[in-house]
Amino acid sequence: MNRLEGKVALVTGGSRGIGAAVALRLAEEGADVAVTYETSAERAAEVVEQIKGLGRRALAVRADCAAPEALVGAVNEAAGTFGALDVLVNNAAVYITGPLEELGEAEIDRTLAVNVRAPFLAAQAAVRHMDGGGSIVNIGSNVAGRTPFPQLALYAMSKTALIGMTKGLARELGPRGITVNLVHPGPTDTDSNPADGPAAATIAGFTALGRYAEASEIAATVAHLAGPDGRYISGAVLAVDGGFTA
């Protein structure tokens, strides 16, 4: 199905994990896709080749999302290269945990810079290219709704902030035909959180379905929100977490 035929998407942190799955799903739906990466140049190149193999245009842009100039530059480069920008997926994030007393200003600042400020700045830059409407999908985390372990306060705080941002932007951008939504993935089988990891059985046990998600299952929801079937969904916070927060 080519529900995104003729559309252009940008996925931050799109070289691996959920971001790569989202980028490929949007390409399968017909979109040309740009991805950002910070250090995984080879994996970003692989995603680009996979997208091109689907007959779509693709671009990888190196950008540290903690650096505003680099991030905004990546948004503008994607729009300039493809001549438009219709979909922004704010996926890039850092996962910094630790005891409250041991988290320093550097860890706090980087978490907020990448997980909160970057999605806001990317949205700010993207909407300047969305003259005919568009879609912004923010990727949050199930820990915004349930924090089952200690030492997650900083990360949970950063992902919870996306709720207010999503709702505020949905209200502001709705009259311009731009939808803004938030997806909270649950435990998802990726390199950084494998379904066969040392704590995986315990984590899977917190879900109602008793398993990890495949990254493609998160990507399917993102594609729905970005496509024509999701055009009346805005300001929504969707838990794709296997019942983790039920």
C-alpha positions in Angstrom: 0.0 0.0 0.0 1.3 3.4 -1.0 -0.6 5.6 1.5 2.4 7.9 1.8 3.2 8.2 -1.9 4.7 11.5 -2.7 5.4 12.4 1.0 8.8 13.1 2.6 9.6 12.0 6.1 12.5 12.7 8.5 13.2 10.2 11.3 15.7 11.3 13.9 17.9 8.6 15.3 16.9 6.4 12.3 20.0 4.3 11.9 18.9 1.5 14.2 16.3 0.1 16.5 12.8 1.6 16.5 14.0 4.5 14.3 15.3 2.3 11.6 12.1 0.2 11.6 10.0 3.4 11.4 12.1 4.7 8.5 11.7 1.5 6.5 7.9 1.3 7.2 7.4 4.8 6.0 9.4 3.9 2.9 7.2 0.8 2.4 4.2 3.1 2.6 5.6 5.2 -0.3 7.5 8.0 1.4 11.0 9.3 0.7 12.9 9.2 3.9 15.8 11.0 5.6 17.3 9.8 8.8 19.7 11.4 11.2 22.4 9.5 13.1 25.2 10.5 15.5 27.8 7.8 15.4 26.3 4.8 13.5 27.4 5.9 10.0 27.6 2.4 8.6 24.2 1.4 9.9 22.6 4.6 8.6 24.1 3.8 5.2 22.5 0.4 5.4 19.1 1.9 6.2 19.5 4.3 3.2 20.3 1.4 0.9 17.3 -0.6 2.1 15.0 2.4 1.5 16.5 2.9 -2.0 15.9 -0.8 -2.6 12.2 -0.1 -2.0 12.3 2.4 -4.8 12.3 5.5 -2.6 14.7 8.4 -2.2 16.8 8.3 1.0 19.2 10.5 2.8 21.4 10.1 6.0 22.5 13.2 7.8 24.9 13.2 10.7 23.6 15.3 13.6 24.0 15.3 17.3 20.5 16.1 18.5 22.0 17.9 21.5 23.5 20.5 19.2 20.6 22.8 18.0 22.4 24.1 14.9 23.2 20.6 13.7 19.6 19.4 14.4 17.9 22.3 12.7 20.4 22.0 9.8 19.4 18.3 9.4 15.7 19.2 9.2 16.5 21.9 6.6 18.8 19.6 4.6 16.1 16.9 4.4 13.5 19.4 3.2 15.9 21.1 0.8 17.1 17.8 -0.7 13.7 16.4 -1.3 11.9 19.7 -1.9 9.4 19.2 1.0 8.8 17.8 4.4 5.5 16.2 5.4 6.3 13.9 8.3 8.7 14.4 11.3 9.3 11.5 13.7 11.2 12.6 16.8 12.8 9.3 17.8 16.4 10.1 18.8 16.9 9.8 22.6 19.5 9.1 25.2 18.9 6.7 28.1 20.9 7.8 31.2 20.0 6.3 34.5 21.5 6.1 38.0 20.9 6.9 41.6 19.5 10.4 42.2 22.5 11.6 44.2 25.0 10.5 41.5 23.4 12.2 38.5 25.4 15.3 37.6 24.5 18.4 35.7 26.1 17.0 32.5 23.9 13.9 32.6 20.8 16.0 33.3 21.6 18.6 30.7 22.3 16.0 28.0 19.1 14.1 28.8 16.9 17.2 28.5 18.8 18.5 25.5 18.2 15.3 23.4 14.9 14.0 24.8 13.0 17.3 25.3 14.7 20.3 23.6 15.6 18.5 20.4 12.0 17.3 19.6 10.8 20.8 20.2 13.4 22.4 18.0 13.0 19.8 15.3 9.2 20.5 15.3 9.8 24.2 15.2 12.1 23.8 12.1 9.9 21.2 10.4 6.7 23.2 10.5 8.3 25.9 8.4 8.3 23.4 5.6 4.8 22.0 6.2 2.8 24.6 4.3 0.2 22.0 3.2 -0.2 20.3 6.5 1.8 17.4 7.9 2.4 15.0 10.8 4.7 15.1 13.8 5.0 11.9 15.8 7.0 11.9 19.0 8.5 8.7 20.4 8.2 8.5 24.2 8.5 5.6 26.6 6.3 3.4 28.6 8.1 4.6 31.8 6.2 7.9 31.4 3.2 5.9 32.6 4.8 3.4 34.8 8.2 3.4 36.3 8.8 -0.1 37.8 12.4 0.2 38.7 14.5 2.7 40.7 17.0 5.0 39.1 14.8 5.9 36.1 13.6 9.3 37.3 15.7 11.4 34.9 14.7 9.4 31.9 11.0 9.2 32.9 10.9 12.9 33.5 12.3 13.6 30.0 9.7 11.3 28.3 6.8 12.7 30.4 7.7 16.2 29.2 6.7 15.0 25.7 3.1 14.6 26.8 2.7 18.3 27.4 4.7 19.3 24.3 2.6 17.0 22.1 -0.7 18.3 23.4 0.4 21.9 23.2 1.7 21.6 19.7 -1.4 19.7 18.6 -3.6 22.6 19.7 -1.4 25.2 18.1 -0.8 23.5 14.8 -4.2 21.9 14.2 -5.5 25.0 12.4 -2.6 24.5 9.9 -3.5 21.0 9.2 -0.6 19.5 11.1 -1.3 16.6 13.5 1.0 16.0 16.5 0.9 12.7 18.4 3.0 10.7 20.9 3.7 7.0 20.9 4.9 5.3 24.1 6.6 2.1 23.1 6.9 -0.7 25.7 9.8 -3.1 25.9 11.0 -3.6 22.4 13.5 -6.0 21.0 16.4 -3.9 19.9 20.2 -4.1 20.2 20.1 -1.9 23.2 17.3 -3.8 24.9 17.3 -7.3 23.5 14.3 -9.7 24.2 16.9 -12.3 25.4 18.8 -9.9 27.7 19.5 -10.6 31.4 16.4 -8.8 32.7 14.1 -9.5 29.7 12.0 -12.1 31.4 11.2 -9.8 34.3 10.5 -6.9 32.0 8.3 -9.0 29.7 6.4 -10.2 32.7 5.2 -6.6 33.4 3.3 -6.6 30.1 -0.2 -8.0 29.7 0.9 -10.0 26.7 4.0 -11.4 28.3 6.5 -10.5 25.6 8.6 -7.8 24.0 7.4 -5.9 20.9 9.1 -6.2 17.6 10.3 -2.8 16.4 8.1 -3.2 13.3 5.0 -3.2 15.6 5.9 0.3 16.9 6.6 1.4 13.4 3.2 0.3 12.2 1.5 2.7 14.7 3.7 5.5 13.6 2.9 4.9 10.0 -0.8 4.9 10.8 -0.5 8.3 12.5 1.5 9.7 9.7 -0.8 8.5 7.0 -4.2 9.4 5.7 -6.0 7.0 8.1 -4.6 9.0 11.0 -5.5 12.5 9.8 -8.2 12.9 12.5 -5.9 11.8 15.4 -4.0 14.7 17.1 -2.9 15.3 20.6 -3.1 11.6 21.3 -0.8 9.7 23.6 -0.8 6.1 22.5 0.8 3.3 24.5 2.1 0.6 22.2 3.4 -1.4 25.2 1.7 -4.8 25.3 -0.4 -3.7 28.3 2.6 -2.6 30.3 0.7 0.3 31.7 -2.7 -1.4 31.8 
